[in-house]
Amino acid sequence: MTGWRLGYIGAPTWIADACAKVQGQFTSGATSFFGQKYRCPCLAVGHDAHARNAGSFPPAPGYGNRYLLNEIPGMKVNLPQGAFYIFPDISSYFGKQSGSTAINNADDFCEYILHSAHVAVVTGSAFGADNCFRISYAASERELRDTIRRIGEVP
């Protein structure tokens, strides 16, 4: 159920109330469709089942492809520590131009990659990382390698 934005909190009322205030300002969150109802079976399986599944999404694709991204000149890539995203720092591209396209920030870079490499990535500015973009490695190794190749081939 990746990306379904499900969650809950068990906390003292004063903390839950504060969280509700913050959550009310979010523009995205828990899905409005049946995901809320169907989360219950996932919660009911117990901690042991979740612990067994914790390693079922191997870090290898992200770990290995981090190094493929590092081979693209100008990218500085972190080692993923949690989710299935990589946040390459692309600030070395800022102020550069390709044809009539100027890359002045991560938003420009993401737009350029979308139109030039046909790869959709998300600007890091949406996550407080203005010098980065976010790319998911929740895909097959073949898809990841092809995606990274296409990004690397963009002038």
N, C-alpha and C positions, 0 to 999 in steps of 0.2 A: 504494500500500500504506500510505496514511496511517493512523496509529494502530496499526500492527502491532508497534511496539516492537522493531525489529530493529537489531542493532548488533554490532560486534566491536571488539576492541582489538589493536593491534600495539604492544607495549611491552616494555621489559626485564622480566624475571621479577618483580623486587621491586615494580614498579609494578602489573603485572597481578595479583599476589597481593593487594596492597592494594585494588585495584578489586574483586576478587572478594569480599573481606570486606564492602565497602560494598554491593555489589550483592546479596549474600545477605540483606540487611536490608530490601530493597525489597518492597513488597506487590504491585507490578505490574511487569511487565517484558516480556521477549520472549514472544510468544505460544507456547502449548504445542501448537498445531496445525501444520499443514503449512507455515506461513510460514517456519519455520526452514529447511526443505528447499528451498523455492522462492525463497529469497533469492539463491541461487547465480547464476542467470541475470542477476539485476540487477547483481551485482558483476562479472560477466564481460564486460559491455558496454564497460567501459573508461571512463576519466575524460572523454574528449571527448564521449561521448554524454550523460553526466551534466551536463557543463558546458552543452551545447546545451539541455537540458531545464530548467536552473536557472531560466530566466526564463519557463517555460511557465505557471506559476501566478502571474498578475499581481498586484501589490500593490494595484491599483486598488480592488477591493471593500473591503478592509480600510481602505485610506486614505480613501476616500470615506465609508464608513459610520462611521468614527471621528467625522467631523463631524456626522453624524446623531445619534449617541449624545451628542455634546457639546450638542446642542440640548435634551436632556432636562434640566430643572432639577435641579441637585445632582450631576450626573455630571461627573467630571473624567477625560478619556480620553487615554491615551498614544498616541503614534504607533508602530504595530508596527514592530519592528526586525528580526524574524527569522521566526518561525513564523506560523501563520495564526490567531493568537489576539489578542484585545484584552483588556486588564485595566483596565476602568474603576474609578476610585476612587469608592466609594459611601459613604464615611464620613459625608457630610453627612446621610445617611438614618438613621444610628444614633441611637437615643433617640426616634425618631418612632413614631407609631402610626397604623394605618389600621383603623378598626373595632376588633375585638378582637385584632388582630395587632400585636405590638410588634416593631420591627426594632432589635435591639441589636448585631448584628454581621453579617458577610457571610453566615454560614450562614442566619440569619433572612431576610435579603434574598433569597437564592436560593430558599428555600422559598416565600416570598411571591410571587416572580415566577413560580415554577412553578404555583402554585395560582391566581393572579390573571390572569396573562397567558398561561398555558399555554406557557411558554418554559422549557426546561431550560438552566440555566447552572451553572457549577461555582464553588463558593466559592474565593476566592483564598487562604484559609487553608491549603488543600491544597498551595499552592505558595509559602508563606511571605509572602504578600501579604494580610494580615488585613483590610485596608480595601478590598479589591477583589473583583470576581468575574471569571471568565474566560468569554468568549464566542468561539466560533470563527467566522471569516468564510470558511470553506471551504464555501460554499454559493452558490447563484445570487444575483445582485443583487436579484431580485424577492423571494426568500426572506429575504434579509437586511433589506431595507426593511420587509417585513411584520413580521418579528420585532422590529425596533427600534420600529416603530410601536406594536405591542402592548405592549412594555415601557413606552413613553412614555405610553400611555393609562391605565396602572394608577394609581389615586389614591394 
